[in-house]
């Protein structure tokens, strides 16, 4: 191996390295050298102990001697690959040959170093291995982030509320401040978190979204902090946890109000100290992570009820971003409709030009309790079902609508899913005594004949006011 001119710069974070070497003096020398460069080192003398350590904890690199008293370095590589462990391996040997070097590299070693080596050579190989591993992680994260930029759910809108959200994103993205995002379900809180990540210096690192409400209470700590092998029933392998998965990037804690109170204090400490300890483990790991949280709940009320820690809320709420509901975003519905028509048209291979008159009317009069997500789902359904370049109201008339916040006329039926036709029927029932037939038809965006057909279908008699009769 050709010796480099100088050793690489020491890492900013403590990369974890496992050393397997049965020569005590060599093992201690390697351990001291790596620790002097701020690596976290675990050193063992036996192959079987090394394999067990690699299976029970997460490492960024394994350095192993080729010949060990109870085995060899090739068996270490094979054991890692059998466990689908992609940790890179550097092989050391005092018995060099072309055949052994080729065999090691074919088995999956990233480097092969002949003893005696100089310190710069070893440090260079170690630095290159951990940097390449980090680059692979960053490239995978960058691909995910680029896909999200061109996905169907970018932040679309020109309303005052959305412009304020975008302004806050631009201001906070370059910083490392924690951010709390609140808004109703379906408003796009995760999109805001993703935009903060994409526009900041962590864009090439992982963005890891976590739905806190979807994790069982007894598994929250293990899922976020990780765990060692055997820490609890079912822990057949070690896990680094979601916080460490987001190392260098952003962890998005969606619906954070669902976290159990007994875990909240541990999360607070992790955010403050930037370190985590896996369940069942004895060592802490530095976590270079930006925390962004969101909730559709009023966390101040949760604090008053004793369900959420006040100190955690204020630690998260350094920057507060309120995402407005769709019904308050004047003009944005039309922009979103055009965006989703274009997106789903390309996805299904058909150009979609417009909505028919009834569909347009519904879009304008509906209150969208499910917000952008509900609008997106409705356009997707219509795009899939249509046979033309105009999306038809008839294709979505029987679609169950969100009942998260039903209109006053439908409040009595809030326990039953509403369809588009149900919603129109409620409007007609509510307003026929105060609006004449022409006004009702205009409100719904349909002709008087279409309104008359619906009244017959619903056995709904016209009132004098509704018929337009004047006295």
N, C-alpha and C positions, 0 to 999 in steps of 0.2 A: 504493500500500500504506500502511495506517495504521501509524504508528510506535507501538510499545508504550511503556509508562511506564518500564519497566526491563528490563535484559537478564536472561535466566534464569541460574540458578546453574550454575557450571561442572561438567562431569561428573566423577564419581569415577574412572572409568576412561578411558583414552585412546581415544576413538572415532577411527577413521581416516577422514579426509576427503580427497578428490581435488579439486583446484582446476584448472580449465582456463580460462586467461585469457591472451590474446595481448598485452595491455597490461602491460608489465613493472612499471610503478609500481603499477597496481591489483593485479596478482598478488602483489607483495611486501607490499602493505598488507594484503590479505586473509590472507596466510600468517602475518604477524606478529600480526594480531588473533586468529586462531584458536589459534595456538600459545600466546598469552598466557592463554587459557582452558583450557589443558591438552589441546587436541585434537592428534592426530598428523596432520600435513599433508603431502601430496605435491602439489607445484605444477608444472604444465607449461604450455607456451604454445600447443601445436598440438593440433588435434582428433584427428588420427590417433594421436599419442603418448598422448593421454588415453584413447582407446578401448583401446589396447594395454595401458596400465597397469591399466585397469579389468578387463580380461580375465585378466591375469596375477596379480592380487592381490585380496584381499577388502577392500572399503571399506564404511563405514557410511553414507556420503553423498557425492554428487558435486555440486560447484558449478561451473557452466559459463556462460561468456558466450554470448549468443545468436548473435552474429556473430563468427566467427573467421577468420583469414587463409586457412585451408585447409578451411573448412567452416562448420558451425553447430551450435548446441546441440541442435536437433531431431534431427540425425544421431547425436549422442551418445546421446540417449534411445532412438532406434530400435535402435542397436547393442546397448545393454544389454538391451532387451526381446527382441531376436532371440536373445540368448544365455540367455534365461530368468533374467536377473539382475534381482532385485527391489530393488536399491539405489535409494533415493530420489534425485531430482535437483532442484536449485534452479537456475533460469535467471536470469542477470543480463543487463540490456540498457540501452544508452543511447538506443535508438531505440524508444520505447514507442508502442504502439498497442493498441487494444482487440482487433483481429484477431490480432496476434501473441501477446498474452497468452492469448486463448482457444485458439489453436492449440497453444501450449506445454502448457497444462493438459489439453487433450484428448489430446495425445500421451503424457501420463503424468507431467509435472513436478508436484512437490508444492507448489511456490511459484514466484512470478514477481516479481522485485525490479527496480525502475527505478533506474538511475544518474542523478544521484549519490544514494547512500543514506547513512544515518548508521550508525555502528557498532552501536548498540543494535538497529536494525531487522534487520541481517544476523545478529547473534548470536541474536536471538529466533527467526528463521526456521530457523537451523541447529539450535538447541536443540530446537525443536518437531519438526523432521524426524527427528532421531536418537532422540528420546524416543518418537515414534510407532512407529518401527521396532522399538525395544526392547519397547514395549507389545504389538505384534503377536506378537513372539517369546514373550513371557510369557503371553499369552492362549492361544497354541497349546500351550505347555507345561502351562498350568493345565487345559486340556481333556483332555490326555493323563493328567494326574495324577488328575483327577476320574473319568475312565473306569476308572483302575486301582483307585480306592477301591471302586467297585461291581462290579469284575470278580470272576471265580470264585475268584481266588487271594489273597484277603485272609488275614491271619494269624489262624487260628482255633485255639483251644485254651485249656484251663484247667489243664493239667498244671503241675507245679512248674517244669520246664525251660522251658516256653514263657512262664510268668509272669516268670521271670528275664530272658528275652530282651526281653519287652515293657518291663520296668522299665528295662533298659539303654537301650533305644530312647528312652524318655521322658527319660532323663537326658542322653543325648548329643545328641539332635536339636537343642536350642537352641544348641549350641556349633558351632564350625567345626573341631573336631578330626578328624583322619583316623581311620578306623575299619577294622579288619580283621575280617572275618566268616569263620568256618570251620565246616565241617560236610559231611556226606556229600552226594552228588548227590541232588537231589530234595527236600532238606529245606526249601528256601525261602529261600536266602541272598539272592536278588535281592529278595524281598518285604521282608526286613529292611532292605536298603539303600533301597528305595523308601519304607518307613515312616519311616526317618530323615530322608529328604528332605522328605516330605510334612508332617512335624510340626515342621520347622524354619523359619527365616526365609527360606529359599530356595525355599519350596514353589511360588511362582508362576513360577519360572525353570525352565529345562530340567533334566530328569533323563535322562542319556544312559548307557544300559547298553552295555558293550563286552565281548564274549566274546573274551578275549585268545588263547584256543586256536584260534579260527577264522580268525585273520589270518595269512597267510603271513609268515614271519620277515623276508623282504626288503621287506615293505610295512608293517611295524608302525610305523616312525617316520613315514612319510608319512600313514598313516591317523590316527595320534594327533596329530601335530604339524602336519599340513597340508603343502602343497607349492605351489610356484609353477609357472606354466605352463612346460612344457619341462624340468622338473627331471629327468625320466627318461623312458624310452620309455613312451608311453601317457599321459603327463601332458598332455593336450590342453587342459586348463583348470586354473585355480588352485583349490585347495581349502583351506578354513580349518582343517580337521582336527577330530577329535572333541573334543579338549580345548577348543578355542575354541567349538565347538558347544554345549558345556556352560557357557559363560561366564555367570557370575552364579548358576549352579546347581550340580548334583552330577554328577560323573563316576564311574560304577560300573565298576570293572575286575574283571570276573568271571574266575575261573581265572587269576589273575595269575601263578601259578607256571609258566605256559606261555610267558611272555615270554622271548625270547632274552637271554642274559647280557650281550651287548654293548649292548643297548638299556636295560638296567636302570639303568645309571649315568646315562643321559640323562633317564630318567623321574624318578630321585631328584632331579636338579637342578631339573627342572620343578616338582616338588612343593615343594621348598625355596624356590626363587626366585619361584614363581608367574608364570613367563613361559615362552614357547615360541618357537622359531625354525623356520619352515617349511623343509622340505627344499628346497635350492636358493635360499633367500632370504638376505638380509643383515640384515634387521631382526627384532628380537624383539618379541613382543606380550605385554602383560600378560594373565594368565589368572586371573580371579577365579572360581576353581573349588574346590569341596570334593571331596576324593578319598576314595572308599570302595572297598576292595578285598575280594576273597573268593577262597577256594580250598578244594577238597576234598582237597588234598594236605597232608602234614605238611611245612611249609616249613622247619622246623628240620632235618629230615633232608635236605632239598634243599640247605640251607646247608652241611651237613657234607659233602655230595657235590660241592660247588662249583658247583651248578646255580642257586643263588639268592643274591643279595647280602645279607649280614647287615645292612649299614647301611640298605638299602632296606626290609628286613623291619621293623626297629625304627622306621623313620620312619613306616611304615604302621600299625604295631601300637600306636598310642597308646591306643586303646580296642579291646579284644578281645571279640568276641561269639561264643560257641559255640552253634550251633543244634543241638539234640538230634535224633537219628534218631527216626523215628516209633515204632519198637519200644520206645523208652524213654519215650514220652509217654503215660502211663497215663490212659485215659479219653478221649483226644483223637480216637481213631479214630472213635468213635460220633458225636462232634460234627462231624467232617469229613465223614462219610458223609451226615449230615442236611443239611449245608451244600451239598454237591455235588448231592444229590438235588433240593434246592430250586432251585439255580441251573440245572441242566440241564433240570429240568422246565419252568421258565419259558422257557428258551431254545428248547425244542422244542414248547412249547405244550401240555404235558400235566402234570397233577398227579401227582406220584409220592409215594406214601405210605410205602413200606417196602421191605425186602428179604425174599425168601423165606427159609425156615429154613436151607437149604443155603448160601445166599449169606451169611447172618449168621454161620454157623459158620466159613466160610472166612475172612471178614473178621477174626474173633476169633483164629483160630489161625495165620494166615499171618504171616511175620516181616517183610514189607514192606522188602526190601533197596532197592527203588526209592523208598521213602519217600512223602511226600505226593503227589509227581507221579505215582507208580504207582497210588496209590489213586484219584486224580482221573481218570486215564485209564480205569481199570476202570469207575468209575461212569458216565463219559461213554459208554463203549461199551454198557453195559447199558441206559442211558436211550435211546439211539438204537435199539437192537434190540428193546426191549420193546413189547408191544402192550397192556399193562395198566398199572395204577397200582402194581404190585408188581414190582420188578426181580428177574428170575429168574437163579438160578445157572446154568441151562442155557445162557443167552445168553453167558456169559463162560467156560464150561468149557474152550474150546479157545484161550483167549487166552494168547499167550506171556507168561510172567512174567519179571520182572527176574532176572538171574543175577549181579548185581554182588556179592552175598554170599549164595550158595546155602546152604540148610540142610545140616547135616552128612550127612544121608542122601542128599542129591543131589550131594555133592561130586564123585563120580566121573563125573557127567554134566554138569559145569559148562560143557562146551564146546557143549552143545545147549540151545536154548531150552526152558524148562519151561512147561507149561500148568497151569491150575488142577487138572485131573484128575491130571496127573503128580505134582503136589505132594501131593495126597491119597493117591495110590498109595504115594508114598515114606513118608508117615506110617504107613500101614497096614503096610507091609513092616517099618518100623523098630520099631513098638511092638506088633505082634501077639504076639510072644513074651513080652512083659512086661505086657500089658494084656488083660483078657478082652473078649469081644465087646460086652458092654454098655458097658464103659468106652470102647472105641474108638468106638462109635456116638455116645456122649455127647460125646466129644472133638471129633468131626467135625460134630456137630449134626444127624445123620441117624438114621433108624430102623435097627433091626437088619436088616430086610428089604432096605433100600437098600444096607447094607453087604454083605449076602449077594449081591445082584445084582452089585455091583462085583467081589467076589471071583471070581464065576463068569466075569465078563468078562475078568478078568486071569489066569484059571486059577491062582488062589492058594488053596491048601488051607488049612483052618483048623487051627491048632495046638491041642492040648488046652487050653492056657491061654486062647487066643483064643475057643474055643467056650464057655468058662465051666465046663468039666467040673471037678469037684472029686474028689480021690482021698483 
